[in-house]
Amino acid sequence: QVQLVESGGGLVQSGGSLRLSCAASGRAISDYTMAWFRQARGKERELLARISWDNVPVYVDSVKGRFTISRDNVKNTAYLQMNSLQTEDTAVYYCSAMFRTDYQFLYWGQGTQVTVSS
């Protein structure tokens, strides 16, 4: 099975940018849909963006135009470029993977904290 490790989180001022990385090991991500979720304190985990194994991205409305999901199958890594960050984007961000024949995201990273200050 695939193992995922996120990196790139940190503290940023409102309006700033961060790029999250999700390094995969154990399996090639070329057969997986990759996704980014986040969970703010006291809230449920929410899907932000996903990119299919054939490189089709989908975004939720709250991040459309600000966040960009991408993948590099050679580096076995997925990314989330986050621009125009707002304080409400503060959360733990998780990378996840779903095998092409699965119907749910079964593989998760440990998460990386993103804090946006005003």
C-alpha positions as a Markdown table, in Angstrom:
| # | Residue | x | y | z |
|---|---|---|---|---|
| 1 | Gln | 0.0 | 0.0 | 0.0 |
| 2 | Val | 1.0 | 3.6 | -0.4 |
| 3 | Gln | 2.5 | 5.7 | 2.4 |
| 4 | Leu | 2.1 | 9.5 | 2.4 |
| 5 | Val | 4.1 | 12.2 | 4.1 |
| 6 | Glu | 3.0 | 15.9 | 3.9 |
| 7 | Ser | 5.4 | 18.8 | 4.3 |
| 8 | Gly | 5.4 | 22.5 | 3.6 |
| 9 | Gly | 3.0 | 23.8 | 6.3 |
| 10 | Gly | 3.8 | 26.7 | 8.5 |
| 11 | Leu | 2.9 | 30.2 | 9.6 |
| 12 | Val | 2.0 | 32.7 | 7.0 |
| 13 | Gln | 0.4 | 36.1 | 6.9 |
| 14 | Ser | -3.0 | 36.7 | 5.4 |
| 15 | Gly | -2.6 | 37.1 | 1.7 |
| 16 | Gly | 0.4 | 35.0 | 1.6 |
| 17 | Ser | 1.2 | 31.7 | -0.1 |
| 18 | Leu | 2.3 | 28.2 | 0.8 |
| 19 | Arg | 3.1 | 25.1 | -1.2 |
| 20 | Leu | 2.3 | 21.8 | 0.4 |
| 21 | Ser | 4.0 | 18.6 | -0.8 |
| 22 | Cys | 2.8 | 15.0 | -0.4 |
| 23 | Ala | 5.6 | 12.5 | -0.9 |
| 24 | Ala | 4.4 | 8.9 | -1.6 |
| 25 | Ser | 6.3 | 5.7 | -1.1 |
| 26 | Gly | 5.5 | 2.0 | -1.3 |
| 27 | Arg | 3.5 | 2.3 | -4.5 |
| 28 | Ala | 3.5 | 4.5 | -7.6 |
| 29 | Ile | 0.8 | 7.2 | -7.4 |
| 30 | Ser | 0.2 | 7.0 | -11.1 |
| 31 | Asp | -2.7 | 4.6 | -10.3 |
| 32 | Tyr | -4.2 | 6.8 | -7.6 |
| 33 | Thr | -6.4 | 9.8 | -7.4 |
| 34 | Met | -4.7 | 12.2 | -5.0 |
| 35 | Ala | -6.5 | 14.7 | -2.8 |
| 36 | Trp | -6.0 | 17.3 | -0.2 |
| 37 | Phe | -8.3 | 17.6 | 2.8 |
| 38 | Arg | -8.2 | 19.9 | 5.8 |
| 39 | Gln | -9.6 | 19.9 | 9.3 |
| 40 | Ala | -9.9 | 23.1 | 11.3 |
| 41 | Arg | -10.2 | 22.9 | 15.1 |
| 42 | Gly | -13.7 | 21.9 | 16.1 |
| 43 | Lys | -14.8 | 21.2 | 12.5 |
| 44 | Glu | -15.1 | 18.1 | 10.3 |
| 45 | Arg | -12.5 | 17.2 | 7.8 |
| 46 | Glu | -13.3 | 18.6 | 4.4 |
| 47 | Leu | -12.2 | 17.8 | 0.9 |
| 48 | Leu | -10.5 | 20.7 | -0.9 |
| 49 | Ala | -9.2 | 19.4 | -4.2 |
| 50 | Arg | -8.6 | 16.1 | -6.0 |
| 51 | Ile | -6.7 | 15.1 | -9.1 |
| 52 | Ser | -7.4 | 11.9 | -10.8 |
| 53 | Trp | -4.9 | 9.3 | -11.9 |
| 54 | Asp | -5.4 | 10.8 | -15.5 |
| 55 | Asn | -4.7 | 14.3 | -14.2 |
| 56 | Val | -8.1 | 15.9 | -14.0 |
| 57 | Pro | -8.4 | 18.3 | -11.1 |
| 58 | Val | -11.6 | 19.2 | -9.2 |
| 59 | Tyr | -11.9 | 21.9 | -6.6 |
| 60 | Val | -14.5 | 22.9 | -4.0 |
| 61 | Asp | -15.9 | 26.4 | -4.4 |
| 62 | Ser | -14.1 | 27.8 | -1.3 |
| 63 | Val | -10.6 | 27.3 | -2.8 |
| 64 | Lys | -11.3 | 27.5 | -6.5 |
| 65 | Gly | -9.1 | 30.2 | -8.1 |
| 66 | Arg | -6.8 | 30.3 | -5.0 |
| 67 | Phe | -5.5 | 26.7 | -4.7 |
| 68 | Thr | -4.0 | 24.5 | -7.3 |
| 69 | Ile | -3.5 | 20.8 | -7.0 |
| 70 | Ser | -0.9 | 19.0 | -9.1 |
| 71 | Arg | 1.0 | 15.8 | -9.3 |
| 72 | Asp | 4.4 | 14.7 | -10.5 |
| 73 | Asn | 4.3 | 10.9 | -11.1 |
| 74 | Val | 8.0 | 10.8 | -11.7 |
| 75 | Lys | 8.7 | 12.3 | -8.3 |
| 76 | Asn | 5.8 | 10.3 | -6.8 |
| 77 | Thr | 4.6 | 13.5 | -5.2 |
| 78 | Ala | 1.4 | 15.6 | -5.1 |
| 79 | Tyr | 1.3 | 19.3 | -4.4 |
| 80 | Leu | -1.1 | 21.9 | -3.2 |
| 81 | Gln | -0.2 | 25.5 | -4.1 |
| 82 | Met | -2.2 | 27.8 | -1.9 |
| 83 | Asn | -2.4 | 31.5 | -2.7 |
| 84 | Ser | -4.3 | 34.4 | -1.2 |
| 85 | Leu | -4.5 | 32.6 | 2.1 |
| 86 | Gln | -7.0 | 33.8 | 4.7 |
| 87 | Thr | -7.3 | 33.3 | 8.4 |
| 88 | Glu | -10.1 | 30.8 | 7.8 |
| 89 | Asp | -7.7 | 28.6 | 5.9 |
| 90 | Thr | -6.0 | 27.8 | 9.2 |
| 91 | Ala | -6.2 | 24.0 | 9.7 |
| 92 | Val | -4.3 | 20.8 | 9.5 |
| 93 | Tyr | -3.9 | 19.8 | 5.9 |
| 94 | Tyr | -4.0 | 16.1 | 4.9 |
| 95 | Cys | -2.9 | 14.3 | 1.8 |
| 96 | Ser | -4.9 | 11.3 | 0.7 |
| 97 | Ala | -4.9 | 8.7 | -2.0 |
| 98 | Met | -7.6 | 6.5 | -3.6 |
| 99 | Phe | -6.7 | 3.6 | -5.9 |
| 100 | Arg | -8.3 | 3.8 | -9.3 |
| 101 | Thr | -10.7 | 0.9 | -8.6 |
| 102 | Asp | -11.6 | 2.1 | -5.1 |
| 103 | Tyr | -14.5 | 4.3 | -4.1 |
| 104 | Gln | -13.1 | 6.0 | -1.1 |
| 105 | Phe | -9.9 | 7.5 | 0.2 |
| 106 | Leu | -8.1 | 4.8 | 2.2 |
| 107 | Tyr | -4.6 | 6.2 | 2.5 |
| 108 | Trp | -3.7 | 9.2 | 4.6 |
| 109 | Gly | -0.7 | 11.2 | 5.6 |
| 110 | Gln | -0.1 | 12.5 | 9.1 |
| 111 | Gly | -1.1 | 16.0 | 8.3 |
| 112 | Thr | 0.7 | 19.4 | 8.3 |
| 113 | Gln | -0.4 | 22.5 | 10.2 |
| 114 | Val | -1.1 | 25.7 | 8.2 |
| 115 | Thr | -1.7 | 28.8 | 10.3 |
| 116 | Val | -2.7 | 32.1 | 8.7 |
| 117 | Ser | -2.3 | 35.2 | 10.8 |
| 118 | Ser | -4.1 | 38.5 | 10.2 |
